[in-house]
Amino acid sequence: MTKTYNFYINSSDRISGTNNYALFNILWDNILPKNDINNYKVSFSFQTSAGYYKDKVSAVQNGNYTLYDLCYSNIKILVNFNTSNNTYDTSTKSQSLILGYANRDIQNASALSIGNTFSCWSDYNPPKYIMKPSTNVFTVQLINMYSNNTLTDTNAAGVAFTDCTPWTMILSLEPIDK
């Protein structure tokens, strides 16, 4: 049976940054085995706490489509393990920092709804394969897929704040070699 190492990461435990761009200090060598295991399969689940995340609709119509000033659909979760990985990003032409994606729940029509969240379960995204991290700095960045900007919550009117709501991530690292 393969042993799996689970990391419960809460954005409020960051050492610096914001919820949408957080830096953590994880002592990988104190948790992961010190033997010759160098490669890991990484799976994760993710959940933000509730916020407005309210779409702000522009007055501009483009044919049958309404243009949005601010729109929330899915988010892209970028993670920098500060190690090599086996994924490639065509836009940067280098190793990909994309860990995966999370969906926004269905938004209530009420302007006062603050029950909107982003989430994904552990089997939603394919696993990522990395080498054992060699530094303790671990970075998580949340990107709004509509605007490609960092994720921010809004007030009830749809005016964006500078940060998102707190979140929790569970990372599972499973050794894939001996």
C-alpha positions, 0 to 999 in steps of 0.5 A, spaced: 500 500 500 502 506 498 503 512 503 499 518 501 501 525 505 496 530 506 497 537 507 491 541 510 493 549 507 489 555 510 490 561 507 490 565 514 496 561 515 500 564 510 507 567 512 506 573 507 501 576 501 494 576 501 488 570 500 489 571 492 496 570 492 499 567 498 506 565 500 507 559 505 513 556 509 512 548 509 517 544 511 517 538 506 523 535 509 520 534 516 514 531 513 516 527 506 520 521 507 528 522 507 529 516 503 530 516 495 523 518 493 523 524 489 517 524 485 510 525 487 503 525 484 499 531 487 492 531 487 488 536 491 481 539 493 479 546 494 474 551 497 473 558 498 469 561 504 462 564 502 463 571 499 459 576 494 463 574 488 457 578 484 458 579 477 457 586 475 454 587 468 456 593 463 450 597 460 453 595 453 450 590 449 454 586 443 448 583 439 445 578 443 450 578 449 451 582 455 458 585 456 461 584 463 465 589 467 466 583 472 464 576 471 466 570 475 465 563 472 471 559 474 478 560 477 485 557 475 489 555 481 497 556 480 501 553 485 509 554 485 512 548 489 519 551 487 521 544 484 521 541 477 514 538 474 512 534 468 507 539 465 508 544 460 504 551 459 504 553 451 503 560 453 509 561 457 513 555 454 515 553 460 513 548 466 506 550 468 504 552 475 497 550 474 495 546 479 488 545 477 481 549 476 475 550 481 468 552 479 463 557 482 457 555 485 450 558 482 449 565 484 443 567 488 439 572 484 439 576 490 443 582 491 444 580 498 447 573 497 453 572 500 453 564 499 457 564 493 464 560 493 469 556 489 470 549 490 473 543 487 473 536 489 480 531 489 478 528 483 475 534 479 482 535 476 487 530 473 493 529 478 500 533 477 507 530 477 512 533 481 519 532 484 520 533 491 520 540 493 527 543 495 525 549 498 520 551 504 517 556 500 510 554 497 506 559 493 498 559 491 495 564 486 488 564 485 486 567 478 479 569 475 478 565 468 474 571 465 479 577 466 485 573 468 486 577 474 487 575 481 481 573 484 477 578 488 471 578 492 466 584 491 461 588 495 453 587 494 453 592 488 459 588 484 464 593 486 471 589 486 475 588 493 482 587 493 482 580 495 478 574 495 475 570 501 479 565 505 480 558 503 482 551 504 486 546 500 488 539 501 494 537 498 495 529 497 502 527 495 503 520 493 510 517 492 510 514 485 517 511 485 522 508 490 
